[in-house]
Amino acid sequence: MKPLFVLLGVFGLLAAGTYFWQGYVDVVLAGNGAMAAMLLFTGIAHFAFTKGMMGMLPDFLPAKKAWVLATGVLEIVAAVGLLLPALRPLTAWFLIAFFILILPGNIIAARRHLNYQTGTLDGPGLRYLWFRIPLQLFFIYWTWTFSLAWPSYLANFSHVI
């Protein structure tokens, strides 16, 4: 839930900021800046809650701590990539694939009743997925919209502006 609040809150701040600074809402900047802030937030969480996040990984996967830390670094790198227009399309496709690939970890955590912050087995369980799966789809849609669709759409009308 916290990543969603970060995403929407930063989007609102950036949308308002670009409106007051430029006279119009820069939706591409606001959307990508918000996703970048959320990725920084979640990437840092990989270092703060490493033990709990290790429990989200399948049993057959070796070096769980390395996987958790590496994905945290990838999220931080992706945050930077979204802010650089030249890297944005490649970063967006990477993130869409990443969001799909990490969904099984959330399913594992729900099945185990994992509380990823404490590493204990007193988490919300399967009811968590009623929120998490739509949220993951929302993150994918957000990334596609603000990193791929809007920039292409606006480029087609740049000669009019």
C-alpha positions as CSV (number, residue, x, y, z in Angstrom):
1,M,0.0,0.0,0.0
2,K,2.8,2.4,0.8
3,P,4.4,2.2,-2.7
4,L,1.0,3.2,-4.1
5,F,0.8,6.2,-1.8
6,V,4.3,7.2,-2.9
7,L,3.5,6.8,-6.6
8,L,0.2,8.9,-6.4
9,G,1.6,11.5,-3.9
10,V,4.7,12.2,-6.0
11,F,2.6,12.3,-9.2
12,G,0.3,14.9,-7.6
13,L,3.3,17.0,-6.4
14,L,5.1,16.8,-9.8
15,A,1.9,17.5,-11.8
16,A,1.2,20.6,-9.6
17,G,4.8,21.7,-9.7
18,T,5.1,21.5,-13.5
19,Y,1.8,23.4,-13.8
20,F,3.0,26.2,-11.6
21,W,6.5,26.2,-13.1
22,Q,5.7,25.8,-16.8
23,G,2.0,26.7,-17.0
24,Y,1.0,23.2,-18.0
25,V,1.1,19.7,-16.5
26,D,4.0,17.7,-17.8
27,V,2.4,14.3,-17.6
28,V,5.4,12.5,-18.9
29,L,7.7,14.0,-16.2
30,A,5.1,13.6,-13.5
31,G,4.4,10.0,-14.4
32,N,8.0,8.9,-14.7
33,G,9.1,10.9,-11.8
34,A,6.5,9.3,-9.6
35,M,7.4,5.8,-10.7
36,A,11.1,6.6,-10.2
37,A,10.3,7.8,-6.6
38,M,8.3,4.6,-6.0
39,L,11.1,2.5,-7.3
40,L,13.6,4.3,-5.1
41,F,11.3,3.6,-2.1
42,T,10.9,-0.1,-2.9
43,G,14.5,-0.5,-3.9
44,I,15.7,0.8,-0.6
45,A,13.2,-1.5,1.1
46,H,15.2,-4.4,-0.3
47,F,18.1,-3.3,1.9
48,A,16.0,-2.5,5.0
49,F,13.9,-5.7,4.9
50,T,16.3,-8.2,3.2
51,K,15.5,-11.1,5.6
52,G,11.8,-10.8,5.1
53,M,12.1,-10.4,1.3
54,M,14.3,-13.5,1.2
55,G,11.2,-15.5,2.3
56,M,9.3,-14.3,-0.9
57,L,11.7,-16.3,-3.1
58,P,11.1,-19.9,-4.2
59,D,12.8,-22.6,-2.2
60,F,14.8,-23.9,-5.2
61,L,16.5,-20.5,-5.7
62,P,20.0,-20.3,-4.3
63,A,21.7,-17.2,-2.8
64,K,18.4,-15.6,-1.8
65,K,20.1,-12.6,-0.1
66,A,22.0,-11.8,-3.3
67,W,18.8,-12.0,-5.3
68,V,17.0,-9.6,-3.0
69,L,19.9,-7.1,-3.0
70,A,20.4,-7.3,-6.7
71,T,16.7,-6.6,-7.4
72,G,16.9,-3.7,-5.0
73,V,19.8,-2.3,-7.1
74,L,17.9,-3.0,-10.3
75,E,14.9,-1.0,-9.0
76,I,17.2,2.0,-8.1
77,V,18.9,1.8,-11.5
78,A,15.5,1.6,-13.2
79,A,14.4,4.7,-11.3
80,V,17.3,6.6,-12.8
81,G,16.6,5.2,-16.3
82,L,13.0,6.5,-16.2
83,L,14.3,10.0,-15.6
84,L,16.6,9.9,-18.6
85,P,14.6,10.3,-21.8
86,A,17.1,8.4,-24.0
87,L,16.9,5.4,-21.6
88,R,13.2,5.6,-20.8
89,P,11.8,3.2,-23.5
90,L,14.3,0.5,-22.7
91,T,13.8,1.0,-19.0
92,A,10.1,0.8,-19.4
93,W,10.2,-2.5,-21.2
94,F,12.6,-3.8,-18.6
95,L,10.2,-2.7,-15.8
96,I,7.2,-4.3,-17.5
97,A,9.0,-7.6,-17.7
98,F,10.3,-7.1,-14.1
99,F,6.8,-6.5,-12.7
100,I,5.6,-9.7,-14.3
101,L,8.6,-11.7,-13.1
102,I,8.3,-10.6,-9.5
103,L,4.6,-11.4,-9.2
104,P,5.3,-15.1,-8.2
105,G,7.3,-13.8,-5.2
106,N,4.2,-11.9,-4.0
107,I,2.1,-15.1,-4.5
108,I,4.7,-17.1,-2.5
109,A,4.6,-14.5,0.3
110,A,0.8,-14.6,0.4
111,R,0.7,-18.4,0.5
112,R,3.3,-18.4,3.3
113,H,1.5,-15.6,5.2
114,L,4.8,-13.8,5.1
115,N,5.3,-10.4,6.7
116,Y,8.2,-9.2,4.5
117,Q,9.1,-6.4,6.9
118,T,9.6,-8.6,9.9
119,G,10.3,-11.9,8.2
120,T,7.6,-13.6,10.3
121,L,4.7,-15.7,9.1
122,D,1.9,-13.5,10.5
123,G,1.2,-11.6,7.2
124,P,-2.2,-11.1,5.6
125,G,-2.1,-14.3,3.5
126,L,-4.0,-14.9,0.4
127,R,-6.3,-11.9,0.8
128,Y,-3.2,-9.8,0.1
129,L,-3.4,-11.0,-3.5
130,W,-6.8,-9.3,-4.0
131,F,-4.9,-6.1,-3.7
132,R,-1.4,-7.0,-5.0
133,I,-2.3,-8.6,-8.3
134,P,-4.4,-5.6,-9.5
135,L,-1.6,-3.3,-8.1
136,Q,1.0,-5.1,-10.1
137,L,-1.2,-4.7,-13.3
138,F,-1.6,-1.0,-12.4
139,F,2.2,-0.6,-12.2
140,I,2.6,-2.2,-15.6
141,Y,-0.1,0.0,-17.1
142,W,1.4,3.1,-15.4
143,T,4.8,2.3,-16.8
144,W,3.5,1.7,-20.3
145,T,1.3,4.8,-20.3
146,F,3.9,7.4,-19.0
147,S,7.1,5.9,-20.4
148,L,5.9,4.6,-23.8
149,A,2.5,5.7,-24.9
150,W,2.4,9.4,-23.8
151,P,5.9,10.2,-25.1
152,S,4.9,8.7,-28.5
153,Y,1.6,10.4,-28.6
154,L,3.1,13.8,-27.7
155,A,5.8,13.4,-30.3
156,N,3.2,13.1,-33.0
157,F,1.7,16.5,-32.0
158,S,4.9,18.4,-31.3
159,H,4.7,20.3,-34.6
160,V,1.3,21.6,-33.5
161,I,2.4,23.0,-30.2
